[in-house]
Amino acid sequence: MAPKAVKASHGQQVELYREPLTTPGLVPTHLKRATADANPIIEVIQRFLAHAQPGTGATIEKFVALVALYKVVSPVWRFVNDLCLRSFTSRISISEHDPVAQEIIQWVSAEIVSKSLLSTSATVVTGDMSLYGVPDMYSGMDVELRGQPKRHSDDVSCIPPVGKKIFWVGYRPFLFARTGSVTGTKSPLERGGVVDYQGTPQNSIVILTPGWSLRPLMDFIKHCHEYKLINMDGSTNISFSSGKVDPYSGHLWSTVVKARRRLDTIDMDPASKAELVSDAEYYYSEESKKFFADCGIPYRRGYLFYGPPGTGKTSFSAALAGQLNCDLYLINLATGEVSDGHLHRLFLALPRKCIVVIEDIDSCGIGREQGPATIEPKKPRKPSAPAPLELPNTPNGANLLGQPPAPPKRNMVTLSGLLNAIDGNASAEGRLLIMTSNNPDILDEALTRPGRIDLKVCFGKMMPNAMHDIFKRLIGRAAIASKGYTEQQIEEFALTFSAKVPPNTFTPAQVQNFLQNCRGDPIKAMQGVDAWIEETRDQSPEEAVKESVPLVPPPGVAEVSTQRGPLPNALASLVSGLQG
Ligand SMILES: Nc1ncnc2c1ncn2[C@@H]1O[C@H](COP(=O)(O)OP(=O)(O)OP(=O)(O)O)[C@@H](O)[C@H]1O
């Protein structure tokens, strides 16, 4: 039992307690020692076996030996496990913030995590669940997903936690792994290894299945996409970018999922609404795709929505995306933080079918001058009540905290950079581009020429028929449902309201604001409307579009107005333009 001196591989003399390692009669002791000297793992296993024999060693020693064995064997097991997975499975890694990943998370959340009786862990999310693909509430309305219990705004949801989940689809097993960008799982195979374009690791998901073909994985992704279309057809993915990389996802685009804005909640001339929708639907039809391909025309389409602020340009774009079942991408150039390069990358990252909206294109400093310009601070709108966080300026220009006024921002996008991003040779095809503007006359003609802008649409102030509709929507529904009014009564109120409010004077946002404050009470609306008209008419800013010379569309570009006058047949001119 005396300790024996042995020579370690690095030349030091160490003392080892060897006696319990041997099991007499099985293998010569000197052979075992030689093997143990060469491999410490084998030595630990030998020690464990020696301690584990009945009647040898104390219980505590057996326990310590067991822990040591686990410590040694687990990396070996992981290595073997990874080797097997790598050799016999196919896998796909996706950044967690990619729309495809969100669809998979939605499916795993709904079909595996929520339904599993054996799930012992899940990440519970509440509040803004939109980042996880669960639709956020839109305009305060609760969302009902087809085939699922109605969701309420205070519901919580279970999504798969960081870690692994094994499930079956039919007869095929799948392994789903969700990994954090920093912590990650220990297994390199289940670590997504996804990095953003700056090389920073991303949260990611990995899907594995046995076999050497990617086909089952692609079928599974398709299955999740179809599931989303069927079960979550009440939602629209809205991505936005202000020029900076999203700090949460490290992506160029930040995405939220919103309940779909229905077209019938946009009050505008029904004919121009139908015309726009039909134009967009035709653009995405197979017939139109074939036409573009046959004629060698780049498959792109552009609209310019112009009109005073608050007339529904952005809202209509969102409703159109919902109608076309595609995602909406919003770019705000007015932040002064989007560079030419960034804009180009944003366009390259777009999916094939989507609507891209460049908001307030006139205010981003790209005027008729060909190049970057200093952005003049936007003309402040006259709000009906002062915004609580805005600090008024003192006569010397400093605000009430004594801070000097912010210098005007230097716009980083040049006109050529913008043109290159939207229809340069490297620019992606398939998107529907919508530019919105409060003052279209200052836009460079190069930006609005046919081919870049195919349809110009004026979003005007409210006309009586739109006033009638918005009254029924914002007051009528609630009054009938909870205050016992009849359809007939509401119709009369709506007609009176639309007759009282002067036409072409107020924007839909202004009327919406007034009616919302009446909280579904038609009497309150009727009593307050005259005072509101007087008060708001005075406050109503002289809108840039009203002052400016009406935009004359260049030849070949159709123009429609959403609120007034007979409409030119924009669709006919579009189709004839395409055909010839
Ligand atoms: N035509 C409309 N029908 C229904 N709601 C409208 C309409 N126009 C505006 N609104 C409401 O007014 C608000 C502002 O609308 P939106 O942001 O779409 O206007 P906009 O024309 O894009 O303004 P801006 O030029 O400032 O971007 C939203 O709450 C929207 O619901």
The ligand as a Tripos MOL2 file, in Angstrom:
@<TRIPOS>MOLECULE
LIG
   31    33     1     0     0
SMALL
NO_CHARGES

@<TRIPOS>ATOM
      1 N1        -57.8870   57.6710  -44.7820 N.pl3     1 LIG1
      2 C1        -57.8310   57.2550  -43.5310 C.ar      1 LIG1
      3 N2        -58.6880   56.3380  -43.0560 N.ar      1 LIG1
      4 C2        -58.6490   55.9170  -41.8090 C.ar      1 LIG1
      5 N3        -57.7650   56.3530  -40.8960 N.ar      1 LIG1
      6 C3        -56.8680   57.2630  -41.2960 C.ar      1 LIG1
      7 C4        -56.8490   57.7410  -42.6350 C.ar      1 LIG1
      8 N4        -55.8600   58.6470  -42.7370 N.ar      1 LIG1
      9 C5        -55.2760   58.7240  -41.5510 C.ar      1 LIG1
     10 N5        -55.8630   57.8850  -40.6800 N.ar      1 LIG1
     11 C6        -55.4820   57.6900  -39.2920 C.3       1 LIG1
     12 O1        -54.6330   58.7860  -38.9480 O.3       1 LIG1
     13 C7        -53.4400   58.3380  -38.3350 C.3       1 LIG1
     14 C8        -52.2300   58.7730  -39.1480 C.3       1 LIG1
     15 O2        -52.3110   58.1610  -40.4230 O.3       1 LIG1
     16 P1        -51.0200   57.8910  -41.3380 P.3       1 LIG1
     17 O3        -49.7910   57.8060  -40.5060 O.co2     1 LIG1
     18 O4        -51.3410   56.7320  -42.2010 O.co2     1 LIG1
     19 O5        -50.9870   59.2220  -42.1810 O.3       1 LIG1
     20 P2        -49.8710   59.6510  -43.2010 P.3       1 LIG1
     21 O6        -50.5920   60.2810  -44.3480 O.co2     1 LIG1
     22 O7        -48.9650   58.5300  -43.5160 O.co2     1 LIG1
     23 O8        -49.1160   60.7720  -42.3680 O.3       1 LIG1
     24 P3        -47.5890   61.2830  -42.5560 P.3       1 LIG1
     25 O9        -47.5160   62.0010  -43.8470 O.co2     1 LIG1
     26 O10       -47.3970   62.1620  -41.3840 O.co2     1 LIG1
     27 O11       -46.7270   60.0480  -42.5210 O.co2     1 LIG1
     28 C9        -53.5760   56.8370  -38.1700 C.3       1 LIG1
     29 O12       -54.0120   56.5820  -36.8650 O.3       1 LIG1
     30 C10       -54.6530   56.4310  -39.1400 C.3       1 LIG1
     31 O13       -55.4180   55.3800  -38.6090 O.3       1 LIG1
@<TRIPOS>BOND
     1     1     2 1
     2     2     3 ar
     3     2     7 ar
     4     3     4 ar
     5     4     5 ar
     6     5     6 ar
     7     6     7 ar
     8     6    10 ar
     9     7     8 ar
    10     8     9 ar
    11     9    10 ar
    12    10    11 1
    13    11    12 1
    14    11    30 1
    15    12    13 1
    16    13    14 1
    17    13    28 1
    18    14    15 1
    19    15    16 1
    20    16    17 2
    21    16    18 1
    22    16    19 1
    23    19    20 1
    24    20    21 2
    25    20    22 1
    26    20    23 1
    27    23    24 1
    28    24    25 2
    29    24    26 1
    30    24    27 1
    31    28    29 1
    32    28    30 1
    33    30    31 1
@<TRIPOS>SUBSTRUCTURE
     1 LIG1         1 GROUP 0 **** ****
